[in-house]
């Protein structure tokens, strides 16, 4: 059974603008997280605080992110810039379908087809504080032309999650990958993470 997005959502996840662009154009299908205390689901377990959310592009450390351009014909190869009035364009909606932990640096090359980051950027993130990170398989929908929002003081700072002033409607979303493509992508990601496919009723 196909799981559809909710009718609206007021939760957004902060991510580098270049990564957001890669996600909404299908050049990236995973989000890499170190995790946090508030997101621990139990001993050795992790679940993001939210599994459905909008992508909230940021430009913190934008010059340091080391993005790869995946394919000469990729649309929008340069990260979207903020508006001259400080506004932010929200275009991507995400549902996390799979999460798994990578604790060996030897697995990093296998993840390369699923993200747009340079190897050194990934390696630094992997070793930050302690080796390892969580891989979240991100099913993405694109909203065209998108929603323009203005950041509030509450949304500033180094926080992963922000609450939007108003829920944004998901009406008119377009899946970046169709059902067959996403099923194939999930199969490949599960294989890398050593996870079994869920048993259907």
C-alpha positions as CSV (number, residue, x, y, z in Angstrom):
1,X,0.0,0.0,0.0
2,X,1.3,3.4,-1.0
3,X,1.8,5.8,2.0
4,X,1.0,9.4,1.1
5,X,2.2,12.5,2.9
6,X,-0.1,14.2,5.4
7,X,-2.4,17.0,4.2
8,X,-0.1,19.6,5.8
9,X,3.0,19.9,8.0
10,X,4.5,22.6,10.1
11,X,7.8,20.9,10.9
12,X,11.0,21.6,9.0
13,X,14.5,20.2,9.1
14,X,17.5,22.4,8.6
15,X,20.0,21.2,6.0
16,X,22.6,22.8,3.7
17,X,21.0,24.4,0.7
18,X,23.1,22.4,-1.7
19,X,22.0,19.2,-0.1
20,X,18.3,20.3,-0.2
21,X,18.7,21.0,-3.9
22,X,20.3,17.6,-4.5
23,X,17.4,15.9,-2.6
24,X,14.6,17.6,-4.5
25,X,16.3,16.8,-7.8
26,X,17.0,13.1,-7.0
27,X,20.8,13.5,-6.8
28,X,20.7,12.5,-3.2
29,X,18.4,10.0,-1.4
30,X,19.9,9.8,2.1
31,X,20.3,12.2,5.1
32,X,23.3,11.6,7.3
33,X,23.0,12.3,11.0
34,X,25.2,12.0,14.1
35,X,22.0,11.7,16.2
36,X,21.3,13.3,19.5
37,X,20.1,12.6,23.0
38,X,16.6,13.9,22.3
39,X,16.4,11.5,19.3
40,X,17.4,8.3,21.1
41,X,14.8,5.6,20.9
42,X,16.5,3.3,23.3
43,X,19.9,1.6,24.0
44,X,21.7,1.5,20.6
45,X,18.6,2.7,18.8
46,X,17.8,5.9,17.0
47,X,14.7,7.5,15.5
48,X,14.5,11.0,14.2
49,X,12.3,13.3,16.2
50,X,10.1,13.6,13.1
51,X,9.8,11.2,10.2
52,X,7.9,13.7,7.9
53,X,9.1,17.2,7.4
54,X,9.9,20.0,5.0
55,X,13.5,20.8,4.0
56,X,14.6,24.1,5.4
57,X,17.7,25.3,3.5
58,X,20.6,26.9,5.3
59,X,23.8,28.6,4.3
60,X,25.9,28.0,7.4
61,X,29.3,26.8,6.4
62,X,28.1,26.8,2.8
63,X,31.6,27.3,1.5
64,X,32.8,24.3,3.5
65,X,30.3,21.7,2.4
66,X,32.3,20.2,-0.5
67,X,29.4,19.2,-2.8
68,X,30.0,17.0,-5.8
69,X,28.1,17.8,-9.1
70,X,26.5,14.5,-10.0
71,X,26.2,14.4,-13.8
72,X,26.8,17.1,-16.3
73,X,23.1,17.4,-17.1
74,X,22.0,17.8,-13.4
75,X,19.5,20.7,-13.0
76,X,20.3,23.5,-10.7
77,X,23.9,22.5,-10.1
78,X,24.6,25.5,-7.8
79,X,22.8,25.8,-4.4
80,X,19.8,28.0,-4.3
81,X,20.6,31.4,-2.7
82,X,18.5,33.1,-0.1
83,X,16.2,35.9,-1.2
84,X,17.5,39.5,-1.1
85,X,14.8,40.2,1.6
86,X,16.1,37.3,3.7
87,X,13.3,34.9,2.7
88,X,13.8,31.2,2.3
89,X,12.2,29.0,-0.4
90,X,10.9,25.7,0.8
91,X,10.4,23.2,-2.0
92,X,11.1,19.7,-0.6
93,X,9.0,17.4,1.6
94,X,10.6,14.3,3.2
95,X,9.5,11.1,4.7
96,X,12.1,8.9,6.4
97,X,11.5,5.3,5.4
98,X,14.7,3.6,6.6
99,X,17.3,4.3,9.3
100,X,20.5,2.4,10.0
101,X,23.8,3.0,11.6
102,X,27.2,2.9,9.9
103,X,30.1,2.3,12.2
104,X,32.9,1.4,9.8
105,X,34.6,3.9,7.6
106,X,35.0,1.0,5.1
107,X,31.2,1.4,4.3
108,X,31.6,5.1,3.1
109,X,32.4,4.3,-0.5
110,X,29.3,2.2,-0.9
111,X,27.2,5.2,0.2
112,X,28.7,7.5,-2.4
113,X,26.0,7.0,-5.1
114,X,23.3,8.1,-2.6
115,X,24.7,11.5,-1.6
116,X,26.3,14.6,-3.2
117,X,29.0,15.3,-0.6
118,X,32.8,15.0,-1.2
119,X,34.5,12.1,0.4
120,X,36.5,14.3,2.8
121,X,33.3,16.0,4.0
122,X,31.7,12.7,4.7
123,X,34.8,11.4,6.4
124,X,34.9,14.4,8.7
125,X,31.3,14.0,9.6
126,X,31.8,10.3,10.2
127,X,34.6,10.9,12.7
128,X,33.1,14.0,14.4
129,X,33.2,13.3,18.2
130,X,33.2,9.6,17.7
131,X,33.2,7.4,14.6
132,X,29.8,6.5,13.0
133,X,26.6,8.1,11.9
134,X,23.0,7.3,11.0
135,X,21.8,7.0,7.5
136,X,18.2,8.0,6.9
137,X,16.6,7.0,3.5
138,X,14.7,10.1,2.5
139,X,11.7,9.7,0.2
140,X,11.3,13.2,-1.3
141,X,8.5,15.1,-2.9
142,X,9.0,18.4,-4.7
143,X,6.6,21.4,-4.4
144,X,6.7,23.8,-7.4
145,X,7.0,26.7,-7.2
146,X,7.5,26.2,-3.5
147,X,6.7,28.3,-0.4
148,X,8.4,31.5,0.6
149,X,8.9,31.9,4.3
150,X,10.7,34.5,6.5
151,X,12.9,33.1,9.3
152,X,11.9,33.9,12.8
153,X,14.2,34.4,15.8
154,X,13.1,31.0,17.1
155,X,14.3,29.4,13.9
156,X,17.8,30.9,14.1
157,X,20.8,29.2,15.6
158,X,22.3,25.7,15.4
159,X,19.1,23.7,15.7
160,X,18.1,20.8,13.5
161,X,14.3,21.2,13.7
162,X,12.2,24.3,13.4
163,X,8.5,24.8,13.7
164,X,7.0,26.9,10.9
165,X,4.6,29.7,11.8
166,X,1.9,28.1,9.6
167,X,1.5,24.5,8.4
168,X,2.3,24.2,4.7
169,X,-0.1,22.3,2.5
170,X,1.3,19.2,0.7
171,X,-1.3,19.5,-2.0
172,X,0.3,19.3,-5.4
173,X,3.5,17.5,-4.3
174,X,5.4,15.6,-7.0
175,X,7.4,12.5,-6.0
176,X,11.1,12.9,-7.0
177,X,11.3,9.1,-7.6
178,X,8.3,7.0,-8.6
179,X,7.3,3.9,-6.5
180,X,9.4,1.5,-8.5
181,X,12.4,3.7,-8.4
182,X,12.1,4.3,-4.7
183,X,11.6,0.6,-4.0
184,X,14.8,-0.2,-5.9
185,X,16.7,2.6,-4.0
186,X,15.5,1.3,-0.6
187,X,16.6,-2.2,-1.5
188,X,20.1,-0.9,-2.3
189,X,20.2,1.1,0.9
190,X,19.0,-1.7,3.1
191,X,21.7,-4.0,1.6
192,X,24.5,-1.5,2.5
193,X,23.1,-1.1,6.0
194,X,22.6,-4.8,6.5
195,X,18.8,-4.5,7.0
196,X,16.1,-6.9,5.9
197,X,13.1,-5.7,4.0
198,X,9.9,-5.4,6.1
199,X,7.4,-8.2,5.9
200,X,4.2,-7.1,4.3
201,X,0.8,-8.1,5.7
